[in-house]
Amino acid sequence: MTAQILVVDDVAANVKLLEAKLISDYYEVITASDGFEALEQAKAHKPDLILLDVMMPGMDGFETCQRLKADPELSHIPVVMVTALSEKTDRLKGLEAGADDFITKPINDAAMFARVKSLIRIKTLLDELRLRDTTGMQMGVDTNEENSFIADVAGAKVLLVDDDSVQSKQILSKLNETYETHLVEDPEKALSVAKEGAFDVIIISTFLADMDGLRLASHLKTQEETRNVPILVFVDEDEHHVMLKALEMGINDYLTAPVDKNEMAVRVRTQLRRKRYQDALKSQYQKSVSMALTDGLTGLYNRHYLNAHLGNMVKQSLKNERKFALMIMDMDHFKSVNDTYGHDAGDMVLKQLATLITRAARATDLAARFGGEEFVVLMPETDPNASLGAANRMREMVENTPFTIGPDKTIHLTISIGISNLISTGDSAENLIKRADEALYSAKHGGRNMVKAAPLHMPNGW
C-alpha cells in the first residue's frame, strides 16, 4: 500500500534519514522543517500520515499536533510523534495533544513501519467515506461535516477482556470515570458478549490464561457485528513480535504492561473519537442518499451515483498516482430466467447477486447496479493482479452458490466479468467503463462464466 507521508523535523539529518527509509519502502515523502511549515504542507497536500518531531523552535510538536487536530479538514490525518523524549509524561502529553502514537528515538524500523501501515489502512477507509460524503454534496444532498475528532465521547460502551483481577480492577476504576465499562473474565464468553453488546471499543489482554488474546481479537475482526469496533490489546513491553503481529492483523492499538492508566484512557479516547467520526460519516451519508442514490431493487448504489463517484475516484487516483480498477459483470443467460420462471424470480436472483457482490467486496470498494443484470465494482488501491484475483473469486462464488427462486426451488447461474485498470494521466472514467465493457463482451463471446481484463494500454484512436 503506497501513501504520502509528511516528515516534520528541524534537523535536516533526521529528515534525510527518515525520508530515505520511507522511500526505500515505496512511500512518497514530503518534508517540513518546523510546525508552521508543517501546517502549510498538511493543508496543501492532505498527506496520509504525519511523522512529527516534538522538539522544534517556534512551535513545538505538541502545539503543531493540537492545531492539526483542531482543523476539520486535517483532523482525520494520523499523527505519529517521533522524539528523543522517553518519559511517560512526554508520551502522555503527545497523546493528549491528539497524536495517534509516540515513537522514541532511536527508531525501531520494524515497529515504525508496522504502525505506519496500520494507520494508513485506517486513513484510507476514512478518505473513502469522506469522498462519498463529498460526492453526495456535489449531487445536492445535504451532509454534515462535523469534526468528531474533538467530540465528547463520554458514556461510550467499553468491553474489557482480562482475567487478571488486580489489573482489571485498576483499569475499571479509571475507565468507569468516563465510560460504561463491562468486564469479561472468561475469554470463552467474550465473543458472544461482544457480538451482542454493541460496544464502541474492546480491550483485550494478551496474558489470558486459557486463550490466546490475539486469537480472540482475530475472531472479533471476522465477525460482522464487531469487525468495525476498535480493538486495543495489552502486551508485554519486551514482546515486540506480539506488538507487530497485532498491528499486522488490524488491531487498532496496543498498550504495554504494566499498563499506565492515564495513557490507556487517552488511547481509548482517540479510538472512540475516530470511531465516532467514522460512524457519523456512514450514518449521515446513508440517511441522506439512500432514497436518491440507491437502486430500489438491490439496495446497491444506482448508476446516477456511480457516474458521479467514479469521476471523483479517477481524478483522485490520477492526482495521487494510485492504482485503481473497475469490474463490470453481467449475469449469464439472465433472459432465460425471466422467460422460464417469471420476472419475480428474476428479481429474486438480482437481489441475491447483489448480496454476493457486497459480501465479496472490501470495505473500500463500491458496488453499484449499472442497469438490468449488469453490476459494477470500483476498486481503489488495486493493481491489475489483485483486480483479476478479486474478479475470479467473485465469479467462483456466484458459480458455487445456488439461487433461490421459490419455495424449495434453487437454480445455478454464472456471471461474466470484464476488468479495466487506470492507465495514465490521459485516462478517464468514460474510458474505464468502455474498456471494461469491451472486456465483458469478450468474456461473453468467449464462452461465458469467465473473466477478461482489458489491455494495460490505451487502444489506438482513444
Buried (B, 14 or more C-beta within 10 A) or exposed (E): EBBBBBBBBBEEEBBEBBBEBBEEEEBBBBBBBBBBBBBEBBEEBBBBBBBBBBBBEEBBBBEBBBBBBEBEEBBBBBBBBBBEBEEEEBBBBBBBBBBBBBBBEEBBEEBBBBBBBBBBBBBBBBBBBBBBBBBBEEBEBEBEEBBBBEEEBEEBBBBBBBBBEEBBEBBBEBBEEBBBBBBBBEBEEBBEBBBEBEBBBBBBBBBBEEBEBBBBBBBBBEEEBBEEBBBBBBBEEEBBEBBBBBBEBBBBBBBBBEBBBBBBBBBBBBBBBBBBBBBBBBEBBEEBBEEEBBBEEBBBBBBBBBBBBBBBBBEBBBEBEBBBBBBBBBBBEBEEBBEEBEEEBBBBBBBBBBBBBBEBBBEBBBBBBBEEBBBBBBBBBBEBEBBBEBBBEBBBBBEEBEBBBEEEEEBEBBBBBBBBBBBEEEBBBEBBBBBBBBBBBBBBEEEBBBBBBBEEEBEEEE
